[in-house]
Amino acid sequence: MFTFRYVLAAVAVASAVGLAAPAAGSATPRQAEPPRPGMWCGVVPGTFVDTVTTDVEHATGGGAIEHVTSRTVFTASATGRSIVASGASTAKTTGPIDNGDGTYGFVTTDAGLVLKFQVLDGPVFKDANGNPIIGAGTLSFEDVFSSPVPSDQTYITTIDLGFNGPHPGRQGVDFCTPTVNYLLGS
């Protein structure tokens, strides 16, 4: 199953710990990845195209502030219909934090419109209750590593610290049924 939160979280964490971060205060140009085959919600075969733009500011003491816009367009092979999963948010990461057990954490709080599902150039999908399928507000998590130094780090785990505001994935909202129905022409 496609989980857009992890796409945004991976970009934020990679930049915060220096794995793929551009120079401080710089923006990466809007980059579209080559189309890749895949399955939407494990049901609909098609093609994904991801586009991500980031702007990272490194703070003294090891933290970072990252502004991210991300857009994934999925096109169903059978019908040619396309949907968009997108978001725009600011993630602030602090760390490294010595956890006292030989591990180090980086706490990230992501705020903004972190998730939206819609028809390509069309309306936002609605859940079974008629509410728009969007995630907004704040989302916080801690990524735990073996070392505070990026070149020596081994990823250990991610600890969920919570969220405020609507967040479909966290609230168990079914985004697959309306998006799959649209993609299949139902």
N, C-alpha and C positions, 0 to 999 in steps of 0.2 A: 504494500500500500504506500502511496505517495504521502510523505509527511513534510510539508513545506517548512515547518518550524525548524527542522533539522538542517535544511539547506541554509537558512539564515544563520542558525547557530554555528554551523561549521565555518561559514565565512567569517563571522565575528570572532570565533575562537582562534582560527588560523591567523588572523591579523593581530589579535591581541597578544598571542604568544610568539609572534615573529616568524611563523612558518611561511606565510605567503604575503606578508604586508608590504605595501608600497612605502616609499619614503614618507617620513612624517609630513603631514599636511598636504599630501599629494592625493590626487584623484586618479583612479584607474579609469581609462576610457570605457565607455559602454561596450562590453564584450559579449558577443553572441557565440556560444559554443556551437560546434557543428551539430546538425540534427543527429539524434540517436534513437534507435528503435526502443520500444518499451511497451508496457501494459499499464493502462490507467485503472487504478483500483483492482488490479489483478484480473480484469475482465475484458477490457477493450484494447486490442492491439493498435499501435499507431506510432507516432513520432513525437519526441520531445525536442524543443529548442529552448535553451536557457540563456537569459541575458541578465548580467549582473553589473552594477556600477557601485564602486565603493570609494569613500573618502575617509582616510584614517588620520587621526591626530594622536600622536603618542604623548602621554602625560609623563611628567617626572615621577619616578617611583615605580615604573613598570606598567602602568595602566594604559588604556587607550580608549578613544572615542571614535566610533565608526558609524558613518552615515551610509546606509545601504538601500539601494533600490534593486529589486529582483523581480524577474518576470519569466514564467515558464509557459510556453504555448504548447499545448498538446493537440495533435490532429489525428483523428480516428482514420485508420486505413480504409475501412469499409464505406464510410459515409463522407469523408472529407470535412466533417464538421470539426471546428476548433474551439477549445476553451482556454482560459487564461487563469493561472494561479499567480498572484502578484503580491508584493508588499513593499512598503517604504518605511524605514524605521531608523532610529538612532540607538546604537548599542554602546553602553559604557561598561568597560571592563576594568576592574581593579585587581591588583595582585602583583607579584605573588604573595599569597598569604600562607604563612607557616602553620600547618594544621597540628603541629606538635607530635606527629606520629611518623615523621619521615616523608610526608607528602606535602604538596603545595597546591593551593587552589587559586583559581582565577574566577571571580564572581562577575557574571555578566547580567546586566539589566537591559532589556530590549524594550523600547517604547515607540509607539506609533501605530500605523495601520500595518500590522505585521503579517496579515493574511487576508486575501480576498479571492473568491472564485467567481468568474463571470464568463459569459459567452464572449468570444472574440469580437470586439467592437460592439458589444451589446450589454444587456442587463446583468446585474449580479444575481447569482443563483440564490434561491431561498430554501430554507430547511422545511421539514414537515409541518412546522408551526407557522410558516410564512415569514420567518425572520431572515434577513440577509445573511448569507454565510460569509462572515468577516471575522477577523480577529483583531482586536484593537486594545490599547491600554498598555500594560507592562507585563513582561515575562522575565523571570529571574531564575538563573541556574548557576551552579558552580562546577567547573571542570577541574578534575583533580589529576595532577601529574606527579611523577617521581622526583622532579627537580625543578627549581625555580629558573634554571637556565635553559632557554629554548633548544640549544643544540644538544643538551643532555637529557631532554625530557622523554619519558614514556607515558602515554596517556593511560590513566587508570579507570576513571569512571566519570559520569556526570550525575550530579545531585540536583534534583528538582527543588527549587526554593519557592515556587508559587507563581501565581498570576493574578492580575486585577483586570477586569473588563471582560468582554466577550472573547472567548477563544474556543473555536469549534473542536479542535483536537482534544483539549483538556476537558471539555464539557460533554464529550461523547456525541456531538452533532454528526449526523450522517450526511457527509457531503458526497459520498459515492453515488447514492441512488439518484439524486437529481442530475448530477453531471453525467453519469453513465446513460441515463435515459435520454438526455439531450444528444450525447455523442452517437447513440445508436438510432436516433430518430424516433424514439418512442413517445 
